[in-house]
């Protein structure tokens, strides 16, 4: 040991203390992040399986349309603005029905009829308004596990002006980031384990190679 210096032994001891501590923190981070992501991974795994094997859940093609059951009928006595667009009518009707939220307009509706698809993960509804008699028909989609999983899988985006939808979209972004961190921490832990480097490298190369193969032939 040189005077006033720590020497090789002290330096090695210092690295020996810091490295296990960092490794422990990384492993805990990887563990708790995986537990946090569990419901998201289960949902996307199950929904992808349903979409990949639709005939098991919906029967042979063509896939039948969703089934709806009547929930209520009423006469809308509110005043609609002159020349109101279908979108304006939809917003006003949903507000009057206390069903304001994410929705789309049905395609191919007859003249004088507005069809509103009120989106919801569990109970989507179809609202049909006919201008001639001002009748509103509210139908609820019959619940099905396969359809529920597909709706959850496709739910995305910040394109709707509703805080709940923005919160869902933000949570999806956070899940994407967390999955990237999970993969990164897994690679870090693999590299720390000298005995597993060879088999880990083989697994990593195999996965990347298979992905590249499918990417090139599709």
C-alpha positions in Angstrom: 0.0 0.0 0.0 1.3 3.4 -0.9 1.3 6.1 1.8 -1.9 8.1 1.8 -3.5 5.8 -0.8 -6.3 3.2 -0.4 -4.4 0.5 -2.3 -5.8 -2.3 -4.6 -7.4 -4.3 -1.7 -9.4 -1.3 -0.5 -10.5 -0.4 -4.0 -11.6 -4.0 -4.7 -13.6 -4.0 -1.4 -15.3 -0.8 -2.3 -16.4 -2.2 -5.7 -17.5 -5.4 -3.9 -19.8 -3.5 -1.7 -21.3 -1.2 -4.4 -21.9 -4.0 -7.0 -24.1 -6.3 -4.8 -26.1 -3.3 -3.7 -26.7 -2.2 -7.2 -27.5 -5.7 -8.3 -30.0 -6.0 -5.4 -31.7 -2.7 -6.3 -32.0 -3.8 -9.9 -33.5 -7.2 -9.0 -36.0 -5.6 -6.7 -36.9 -3.1 -9.4 -37.3 -5.9 -11.9 -39.5 -7.9 -9.5 -41.9 -5.1 -8.5 -42.1 -3.8 -12.0 -43.1 -7.2 -13.3 -45.8 -7.5 -10.5 -47.1 -4.1 -11.4 -47.4 -5.0 -15.1 -49.1 -8.4 -14.4 -52.7 -7.3 -15.1 -51.7 -5.5 -18.3 -49.7 -8.4 -19.6 -52.5 -10.8 -18.8 -55.1 -8.7 -20.5 -53.1 -8.2 -23.7 -52.0 -11.8 -23.7 -55.6 -13.1 -23.4 -57.0 -10.6 -25.9 -54.3 -11.4 -28.4 -55.1 -15.1 -28.0 -58.8 -14.5 -28.6 -58.1 -12.4 -31.7 -55.6 -15.0 -33.0 -58.1 -17.9 -32.6 -61.5 -16.2 -33.3 -63.1 -19.4 -34.7 -62.8 -20.9 -31.2 -64.8 -18.1 -29.6 -67.1 -16.9 -32.5 -67.4 -20.0 -34.7 -66.5 -20.2 -38.4 -66.6 -17.1 -40.5 -68.5 -15.0 -41.2 -68.4 -13.7 -37.6 -71.9 -12.8 -36.4 -72.6 -9.2 -35.5 -72.8 -8.3 -31.8 -76.2 -8.9 -30.2 -78.1 -6.1 -28.6 -81.1 -6.1 -26.2 -83.5 -3.3 -25.6 -82.9 -1.2 -22.6 -85.4 1.6 -22.9 -87.4 3.7 -25.4 -88.5 7.3 -25.0 -89.6 10.4 -26.9 -87.0 13.2 -26.9 -88.8 16.5 -26.2 -85.7 18.7 -26.3 -85.0 21.3 -28.9 -82.4 20.6 -31.5 -80.7 23.5 -33.3 -81.7 24.1 -36.9 -79.5 22.4 -39.3 -77.8 20.4 -36.5 -75.2 17.9 -37.8 -75.4 14.2 -36.7 -72.5 14.8 -34.4 -74.2 17.8 -32.7 -77.4 15.7 -32.3 -75.4 12.8 -30.8 -73.7 15.1 -28.2 -77.0 16.7 -27.2 -78.8 13.3 -26.9 -76.1 11.7 -24.9 -76.1 14.7 -22.5 -79.9 14.5 -22.1 -79.6 10.7 -21.5 -76.8 11.3 -18.9 -74.6 9.1 -21.1 -72.0 11.6 -22.2 -68.8 9.9 -23.1 -66.7 8.4 -26.0 -68.9 7.6 -29.0 -68.9 7.2 -32.7 -71.6 7.5 -35.3 -73.0 4.5 -37.0 -72.5 4.2 -40.8 -75.2 3.7 -43.4 -78.1 5.0 -41.2 -81.2 6.0 -43.2 -82.0 9.6 -43.8 -83.4 11.3 -40.8 -81.9 8.7 -38.5 -78.8 9.1 -36.2 -77.2 5.9 -34.8 -74.8 6.6 -31.9 -72.4 3.9 -30.7 -71.6 4.7 -27.1 -68.3 3.0 -26.3 -67.8 1.2 -23.0 -65.5 -1.6 -22.0 -68.3 -3.7 -20.3 -71.6 -2.5 -21.6 -71.4 -0.6 -25.0 -74.8 0.8 -26.1 -76.4 1.7 -29.4 -78.7 4.7 -29.4 -80.9 5.3 -32.4 -82.8 8.6 -32.9 -85.4 9.0 -35.6 -86.2 12.7 -36.4 -89.7 11.9 -37.8 -91.2 10.8 -34.5 -88.4 12.0 -32.2 -88.1 8.5 -30.8 -84.9 7.4 -29.0 -84.1 3.7 -28.7 -81.4 2.7 -26.3 -80.0 -0.9 -26.7 -77.3 -2.6 -24.6 -74.8 -5.0 -26.1 -75.1 -8.5 -24.7 -71.9 -9.1 -22.7 -69.4 -11.6 -24.1 -65.9 -12.4 -22.7 -64.3 -12.5 -26.1 -65.8 -9.2 -27.3 -64.8 -7.6 -24.0 -61.2 -8.6 -24.3 -61.0 -7.4 -27.9 -62.5 -4.0 -26.9 -59.9 -3.7 -24.1 -57.1 -4.5 -26.5 -58.2 -1.9 -29.1 -58.9 0.9 -26.6 -56.3 3.6 -27.2 -55.5 7.2 -28.2 -55.9 10.7 -27.0 -58.3 11.6 -29.9 -61.4 11.8 -27.6 -62.1 14.9 -25.5 -62.7 12.9 -22.3 -60.4 12.8 -19.3 -61.1 9.1 -18.7 -59.9 8.2 -22.2 -56.8 10.3 -21.8 -56.1 8.6 -18.5 -56.4 5.2 -20.2 -54.1 6.3 -23.1 -51.6 7.6 -20.6 -51.6 4.4 -18.7 -50.9 2.5 -22.0 -48.0 4.8 -22.7 -46.7 4.1 -19.1 -47.1 0.4 -19.6 -45.1 0.6 -22.9 -42.3 2.4 -21.0 -42.4 0.0 -18.1 -42.1 -3.0 -20.5 -39.0 -1.4 -22.1 -37.5 -0.9 -18.6 -38.4 -4.5 -17.7 -36.5 -5.8 -20.8 -33.6 -3.5 -20.1 -33.3 -4.6 -16.5 -33.5 -8.2 -17.6 -30.6 -7.8 -20.0 -28.6 -6.1 -17.3 -29.2 -9.0 -14.9 -28.4 -11.5 -17.6 -25.0 -9.8 -18.2 -24.2 -9.8 -14.5 -24.6 -13.6 -14.4 -21.4 -14.8 -16.0 -22.5 -18.5 -16.0 -25.6 -17.6 -18.0 -24.1 -15.3 -20.6 -23.6 -18.0 -23.2 -27.2 -19.4 -23.0 -28.6 -15.9 -22.6 -26.8 -14.7 -25.7 -28.2 -17.7 -27.6 -31.8 -17.0 -26.4 -31.4 -13.3 -27.3 -30.0 -14.0 -30.7 -32.7 -16.6 -31.4 -35.5 -14.3 -30.5 -34.1 -11.4 -32.6 -33.4 -13.8 -35.5 -37.0 -15.2 -35.4 -38.5 -11.7 -35.3 -36.3 -10.6 -38.2 -37.4 -13.7 -40.2 -41.1 -13.0 -39.8 -40.5 -9.3 -40.4 -38.7 -10.1 -43.7 -41.3 -12.5 -45.1 -44.5 -10.7 -44.1 
